[in-house]
Amino acid sequence: MSTSRQLGHAYNQTHTPRKYAPGRRRFSVYISWTYPGEANRDVTELDNRFSTMTDVRRVAWPTYETPQYSDPLRFQQGIAATLELFFLSWTRFQEAIGETTGYPVPMYQRTDQAGRALPLDERVLADTDTLLVWGLDHNVTQQEAAPEEIESVRQFLARDGTCLILGPHHDIGDSADLKVRAMEHIHHGDPLVPHQERFGGYVRSLMRGLGIPIENRWGLRPAVVRGTRETAPLATIMDLDTRGWLDKVTRFNLHPHLPHYALTTEDTKNIHVLARQPIDMSHPHPFTLAGNTEFNRIVWMPPDGDRAGDVLLADSTLFSTLFGVEGDLDTFWKNLALR
């Protein structure tokens, strides 16, 4: 049963540590942004910022015209409101994991609404088995993992049974050529996304420190089943998925600009691309012009050497209802909770 219907919302509460129990995974989410740094971005800047609620209402009209979202006495109308939409959209994931594991899912922020900084350290990791790090920090905010944070995550992954799920978001507009940026924008077709929106500086620095040879690149639009809004089925490589992360998962929800998780090493013995996503070929993109028709959607690094834990690459949109709940999201979440 959904816990949100039974309990009041405790927004600003100190986390109560969860006791370890065999067979029950404790999930924690770490959002790599500085909330004030994102919310206080200059709205006259065209690039590298989240939309305001006014932008969202205009583009998505009339979806957000109910008083819950349009009344300025009930809901913020600037960038902060869009950040709050993210929190609302993550609730279903938190509830699903909570119902499966019996544990609540805390949502940590690198810097929260009140300006309190929380590095990725034992305060987050001590009672965590599965850690999700969502790379939603715009690169212009200059978030970077400190050596102490990298070491804390390294020690976390040295524990048997741990899992680190990294989700650096899209990287749109890397090119200095404005014509290339325009091509990217036409390809994904989302008017809420600027011609340059580069995410993931924190997670990129964390991956460099941990020796994870993967980069988030581009913002690619998935192909859809003709005549529907369903994404085309994933091209899965089940022989490599010996853990069953994608068991009974055939497709995900539709999001118009997703990162390609590019492998930056030729030594791929211990890096498994488990799923590739067909690309919408109706508008050209530098990635498709180079001959690509799919992008890496889910990447898995099994335990290796001193690293006893698993590492997965999966975008944060797979844990959100903001972009729809089509596909096998609930199945994917349950797989993560039970493995």
Phi, psi and omega in degrees: 000144183291121182291338183294341179273351185254331188238149174289157182279116177265097189283318189237084189225137176291134184291136175265122183304143180259131180284142178293137174220126181305134177084358179238116185273138176259113181267142171223144178246132178240114180265123194277005182277164159263111183304310178298323181297326177280314185293332184266011177298145180293119183286352174277350174283132183282328191247163169055049173207158173286159176290155168279165176295327176299318176300313182298315181297319181294313185287322184265009183310136004259024187305319185252031181267003173288154181305332180306325183248333186266341181279115182294347175276350181245332184216137179298156183242000180264203180296324181303326180297321179295322176297323178292329175300323177301312182300318178298322184283344179273352186299318182298320177298314180302316181293319181297316179292320179299319180290329180281320187260338185083004179244144172290160180246101179288147179246106180264150175237143179300317167222124189268186183302328182271005178083012180276123181273139177225095174298161180280094184219198186298337177298333177264321194269338189299323182245036182239136172253321177240117181251125175253125177246112183261115186276071181257019175274126172293140184301332181294344178274356170059045175278132181213139180290128177285157178306324180293324178292316179300318180293322178299318179290324177299317179292324175301314182287348176282347178279134177300139173085003180275161178215130177248118179251115184255136181227064173295130187280190188293164179228087185261135174084031178296327183290144174282348181279115184294333177292324177292318178298320178297321178298316178300317184294318178294325180298309184278330170073017181263112182291346179278346183261126182290172182288343169225120176214097187254120183245163162098016181303321182294310183293323177301316180293324177295318179294321176300315182295327181271355181074033178265110189274065182222143176230144171276126182227146173065184173215094193255140181269123179292150172290153178240160173291130185309130177081006180226177171254015177279134176295149175299148181304147176295146169268093185265152179243081190294334179298331180275341185272066184289344178272341179083029179302324184251024178301123179064020176256118182248331180205159178246179178289161184274124172226131193282350182213100186242149181284146167269122180272091186280133174278131184252022177221152175271348178271090186253021183301322183249024175232119185244117170281108185274332183211135172244149182249124173300143184261143172292116185263011185289336175229137183292159179209148179307326181291319179284328178295338176278002175104006182269140176241353179220158173232156181289121184256315180232126179235137182235133171244105179294167175309143185204124178063234181284350180271106181274343182265163176274154172234128177238144170252119181207127186293150183297338178296342178283357181239015186236146173261003183296334183249023179099162183240018177295163177087202189247042181300313183299321178295317179299316179298317180296320177301316179297323183287335187255005182235000000 
